[in-house]
Structures are given as C-alpha cells and as structure tokens.
C-alpha cells in the first residue's frame, strides 16, 4: 500500500509562528520591525489582511502592545511580536494586559543583551519572561518551542490558554529558532476552544456596560483582585506544567535546557549515551508555570545548559526538594555552549 | 409643557469626584448628551485616560476601556479597526495627549483613523498635584515651574492641534472653551460634529477644549473662567483649526 504523503513546506521559525497564529484564529496583529523577528511581521503583513484579519505596523513597540490590548478588549484573538529590546518596551503594556485580564499572545524572539546588544541568539530574557517583567504581582504563561514544527503547533495552545485563563501568553524563542528553516507539516488539527467573552467591549446593546480596566481605588479592592490573580496562577501551576523527558528514567545525570539550546543538549546526551553514560534531558516547555513535577523524583546530578548566565538554574534549584548537585554551563551575548563543551562539562560532573 | 432639560441616559446618576469649578463634569455631560442625541449609546466605546478623568467610566453609562497613560489612541485604533460598527472615542488631557502620548496621537492622526478625540487642555497636571503641562503658558507658575514657565528652560506651550492640522489624515479640528455658557454651547456643537464625522466615516476628528482647573491654578472658579477668557485664549485661539 502506498503511504499517504504528508505535505511539508520549508519555512523559518518566525514564519511558522505567524502561520500558526493565523490558523489558531488570530485576527489582529500589530508590531514594529526589529531583528531577528522581521520575517514574522513580514508574514503577517503579507497574509493577515487577505485572510480577514487586521495588520498594523505600529509607530513603536509601545503602541503595538497597546493596540493588542485594545483588540483583545473587544474579544478577538490578538498578537504582537518583537525581540528583546522591543519586548522591554512592551513591559508596561503587558502589566496592564495582566491587570485587565486580557487574552493576548506576545512573541519574543530573543537576541543578545543587555542594551542594544546584538542580533545573535540569546536566552537572557528568561527572568523578564518568567517573573512578570513589568510592574506588579503578575505572571505570563511562557511557552518555549524548540523547533519549527513546535513554533507552529504551539500557537493553538498559546491562544487557547490565553482565552481560558484570560492571561497574557509569551512565546519565548531565540534568533536561532526564528531564523532557522525546517520542514513544517501543517496538517496538525487546530481546535479553537471558544470561551465565554461576555466581558468584551462590543457596545452595551441589551446588557449593562462593560468596563476593561486594571484600576482599583477603593480600599481593599486591589488586594482582593490580586488574590484572585494568585488563585489563577495556582491553578496554572497545578494544571499546565509541560515538559519533555529524554532518557531520564535510569539517568544519573540529567541535563536541563529549553528552546534551541535543548536541541544541542539533546545531541550531547545522545553522544554520551553511546559512550555508556547514563545521561538524560529534561526540557521545560512551559517556562512559567515551571515544570516542578519533572523534578519530583530528584536525580543525583543535574547540569543546567543556558544561553544566559544562570537564570534557568534558579528555577531548577527551586524545584529540587533535596540537595542534588547542580552544575551549570552557559554563555550569552551571542555565544552558546557547543555540544563538545557540554560533553566536557557533563563528563566532569558525571565522574566527579 | 415639554420637558426640555433632563438627565442624559448616557450619564450615570452619581456624584463625581471632581473639584469645585472643574471642567470635566461639564464635558462628561456634553459627551453623554451627544451620545443620546445621536442614539449611539449601545454602539459607543469610550477610552478613559490616566489623569483626573481616569474613572470617567464610572460616570458614563456605556462600554469603556482604560488605557495606559498616553496610549488611548493606540487602544482606540485597534478597537475601531476590529469593530468598525462601533463608535470609538478617546477622552484625553494635555499630558496624556500632548506629552507622554504625543507619538500615539500623531500617528493615529496621520493614519487617518476614523476616531473622535476629546482633548481637555487645562494647561496643568491636575491629578499629580499641579505640575507643568506641555500646554502650560509662559510665566505660568506650577509645582515644577515655581518661578513660572521659562521658555529658555521649559520651551513653549505646545500647540498640538495646529501641528495635527498639517496632517492630511486629519479631517476636523476645532478649539473651544468652557469659560461661558455661549462657549459651552459651541463646545457641544463641535463635539457633536466630531462624533457625527465618525458616524459618517469622514475620519480623524479632534476637539480641543480649554477647561478650568481652579484648584491648581490657585484662583477661584469664577476667576478661572476669566483667566481662560482673558489670557489662555491669547495663546490658544478659539475656533475651527481644520
């Protein structure tokens, strides 16, 4: 019998995110050009309007995030994208979005920092992404794809989670992932979960007026609202942790890495296994809520691999209930630990 | 006998938090009356600013959104683009529209967004305690210009309405005042025109309203009206700008 052929297209991570978003029901996109995510805004400019959506090249990242605030306030699925310095500019808006409980998807294709930095891959925005980023006690749901297929597939999850929890969702990728082209299978079935949006601004016909806001001046009201947010975050932590395990079961040493860094770490694991070393990999997929459950049965040793100087490692240590040995290898500013560098470090830790 | 004066449907029956002699109450009512007269209460979406009018949505009885300081026109742009059938307006003070939000203001106007903008110019920052606004007059004393605004140090009163009038995307701009009943009638007429323009898809329309702030001008409500009439209108002349 002839196998049914699966149609694949060669596409970059940035474009896969854009196409995934459109198929996930995104009908509003606003953005401002910044390298290395320009293919994303370009794809949206080319396709959004023809497919019934709205595309706006905003005057700034600040305007763009406030535009998606407005669009989401009417109940439509809305997205913006940028790269590190631009995402810093969006932080005030993300705080307002969290405060007004609006479902918005924000993409950060990270580059080297701080400051203008450079346009090479980085993961140095991990703290900003997972700790809230702007002012106030809030959290974004943070999803970290590791390949072009995941860039695409994760968009339906991102929009569904945003709607379900009325919470901003951040897609955290990097320049390597955004720029890399890989074959993409677009036959994944996207199920758009429609949720009640009776809170949305549509005009007050046949109902009481709706108000979208984050301002609570009456004494005690803001504390109550914050407690409501905390309950939501507890529910997210309990229900939405996601991660991938690779050869973890019998492993004595487990590498921990996310995004494109996890692919290099996985290659190192495979090489070490060929040499008989019991090594595995945990790849967090949700960076917030961090997959604490993946560390419930602690191994003796961990090696955290990052394109940053010790950010992910904090969550790994916070998730371990016992004193396991946690090693670290990380580079930032455009460099990343190579497979060979990881193997040297892993061997030292493994044999030590 | 015909009832010729009544409480607007679009205005909630509540006491406002505004100071005695403030112009916001008059403007809230004018907007509510216009919304009623155009029968658009069920379609209108207002954007409340950050500033003294931050809780304008507690006074208007229709759908409203808060916007971060200066971002009202970015929020409004998106709402109008995805919901063309609604009537979307922003209500912004001088700091919101002409200082922190200048970029959003100029670009929404330049894109010719089909929006209505009500711009309240009282030449001062009210909510934060009377600091200099971009529209503060030369020699005017404020909390941050204690010796009076000095052009050498703080530049000149920003005439953003005149600047916006240069943009082809802008269809209507008028400057009015609240300093007398006659001027209030003119203000209402202009605001109605600015809403009507949106209903008729004409495009970006803005009404700048000179409004009293007795508390931070440090004079009585009646002196405040005289100050607008005798001093403020010299810097900000009334009438149709575009």
Interface residues (C-beta under 8 A of the other chain):
Chain A: X27 X28 X30 X54 X56 X58 X59 X60 X62 X63 X64 X66 X67 X68 X69 X70 X71 X73 X74 X76 X78 X92 X93 X96 X100 X201 X202 X203 X204 X205 X206 X209 X210 X211 X212 X213 X214 X215 X217
Chain B: X41 X42 X43 X44 X45 X48 X54 X55 X57 X60 X61 X62 X63 X64 X65 X66 X67 X68 X71 X74 X75 X76 X77 X78 X79 X81 X82 X83 X85 X86 X103 X104 X106 X107
